Amino acid sequence: MRKLLPLLFIAGTISTAQARDTSAVRQACGSEVRTLCAGIMPGGGRIKQCMIEKFDKLSDGCRNALKDAKAQQGGK
């Protein structure tokens, strides 16, 4: 279940392009989500909110992956 946490803050139906972005986010942010949002229960946008609140603590690679994924979704 913990491996899925980074996926939970990317909303919407995942197209092939979005799946690549999700994979990039999972690779870039997985350990940070597990560390920074360890006590957060998935669902209801809680992981996404945690990542927003901890954005300044994320590595540059994770921040860039999140920004790229958001851009690919049309900025949603």
C-alpha positions in Angstrom: 0.0 0.0 0.0 2.8 2.4 0.8 4.2 2.1 -2.7 0.9 3.5 -4.0 0.9 6.6 -1.9 2.5 8.9 -4.4 -0.1 7.9 -6.9 -3.0 9.0 -4.7 -2.3 12.7 -5.1 -2.6 12.6 -8.9 -6.3 12.8 -9.6 -8.2 11.8 -12.7 -8.2 9.0 -15.2 -4.7 8.1 -16.1 -3.8 8.1 -19.8 -0.6 6.6 -21.2 1.1 10.0 -21.0 -0.2 10.5 -17.4 1.0 7.0 -16.5 4.5 8.0 -17.5 4.2 11.1 -15.4 2.8 9.0 -12.5 5.8 6.7 -12.7 8.2 9.7 -12.7 6.4 11.1 -9.6 6.5 7.8 -7.9 10.2 7.4 -8.6 11.1 11.0 -7.7 8.8 11.4 -4.6 8.1 7.9 -3.2 10.5 8.0 -0.4 9.6 11.6 0.5 5.9 10.8 0.7 6.7 7.9 2.9 8.8 10.1 5.2 7.0 13.4 5.2 3.5 12.1 5.1 4.0 8.9 7.1 1.0 9.3 9.4 -1.4 10.3 6.7 -4.2 7.9 5.7 -4.6 7.7 1.9 -7.9 8.9 0.5 -9.9 12.1 0.3 -7.0 14.1 -1.0 -5.1 13.8 2.2 -1.8 12.7 0.6 -2.1 15.5 -2.0 -2.7 18.0 0.8 0.3 16.8 2.8 2.5 17.2 -0.3 1.2 20.7 -0.8 1.9 21.6 2.8 5.4 20.0 2.7 6.2 21.3 -0.8 9.1 23.4 0.5 10.7 20.3 2.1 10.6 18.3 -1.1 13.7 17.7 -3.2 14.1 19.6 -6.5 13.6 16.3 -8.4 10.3 15.6 -6.6 9.1 19.2 -7.1 9.9 19.1 -10.8 8.2 15.8 -11.3 5.0 17.1 -9.6 5.1 20.3 -11.6 5.6 18.3 -14.9 2.7 15.9 -14.0 0.4 18.9 -13.2 1.4 20.6 -16.5 0.6 17.3 -18.4 -2.8 17.3 -16.8 -3.5 20.8 -18.1 -2.7 22.5 -14.7 -5.7 20.9 -12.9 
